[in-house]
Structure formats: C-alpha cells, structure tokens
C-alpha cells in the first residue's frame, strides 16, 4: 500500500508495540471494563472484543511486541529516508537547546526548535 495511506497506522502501531506492557493491559481492564461489569453485570459486544484482545495480548502479543517494534522501526525509517531524498533535504529534526542560566539564578526552560538540516 502507498506510504501516504499506511504511515499513520504504522507509526501508531510502532509506538504501541514499544510501549505495551502487562501492567498497561491490566490497567485498561481495571479502568475501562471492571466499572461496567460492577454497574450492569455485563459487557456489551465491543467491550467483549476488547477483553478478548487483552487476553490475546497477554497470551502472546506482548512477547511479539519487541520484534514488531523492530520491524516497524526499520520500515518507517526506510520510508522516511526515501521521502526526504525525494524532497532533496535531510529529515526535519527536533533539537533541544539549553539556554544559559540567567543572572538571578532562575530556572530557564529549554527551547525546542524544528531545524531542517
């Protein structure tokens, strides 16, 4: 599929694969599904599918997350490099700049600028 079509979902899946954890899955059930069951005693159709997805993630998905993240990182990087080469410039880069402390010793927030290298 064209990169313009899949780039958002690819990046979202990559972030999810990097950040997913057992605690995250269990907190979703505790925060989102438990209150419904306590109140009504049942889950609706979509909530049941969410619960099945959590079970699948706990059984096998979390074990595969590092491999999925590695593949998607490479996939995203290859398309990003190709995109930048097509435009004739390097990637946009966020740069964190430290400002020097002022004379009063007040804390100075860092500035973030978008640099095109």
C-alpha positions, -999 to 999 in steps of 0.1 A, spaced: 0 0 0 11 36 -6 31 51 23 7 81 25 -21 56 32 -3 35 59 21 59 76 -2 70 104 -13 35 113 23 22 110 36 49 133 8 43 158 14 6 158 51 11 163 45 33 193 20 9 208 44 -20 203 72 -1 221 51 10 250 29 -20 256 32 -39 289 13 -63 311 5 -35 335 -9 -14 307 -32 -42 296 -44 -49 331 -50 -13 339 -72 -10 308 -94 -38 321 -95 -24 356 -102 12 344 -125 6 314 -142 -28 318 -144 -35 356 -167 -5 363 -191 -16 336 -193 -51 350 -197 -38 385 -226 -15 375 -245 -36 350 -231 -71 355 -223 -75 318 -202 -62 289 -215 -51 255 -203 -66 222 -174 -41 217 -162 -45 253 -162 -83 249 -140 -79 219 -117 -56 238 -115 -82 266 -106 -109 240 -79 -86 226 -64 -81 260 -64 -118 266 -46 -124 233 -21 -97 240 -13 -112 275 -10 -147 260 12 -139 230 11 -103 218 34 -89 245 60 -115 236 59 -104 200 59 -66 206 97 -62 206 100 -80 172 71 -60 158 86 -27 170 120 -36 154 104 -44 120 82 -13 121 112 9 131 131 -2 101 101 1 78 93 36 90 130 47 87 133 34 51 102 53 40 113 84 59 147 83 43 131 78 8 107 107 15 135 131 25 156 120 -5 127 127 -29 124 162 -14 161 169 -16 168 176 20 175 158 52 149 149 78 133 176 99 149 173 133 137 184 167 166 199 186 166 206 223 187 237 231 198 246 266 195 283 274 222 297 297 211 303 333 201 339 339 219 362 364 192 358 391 196 320 390 160 315 379 153 282 362 153 286 324 132 263 303 148 247 273 138 258 239 127 233 212 132 243 176 124 225 144 156 225 123 159 214 87 193 201 82 
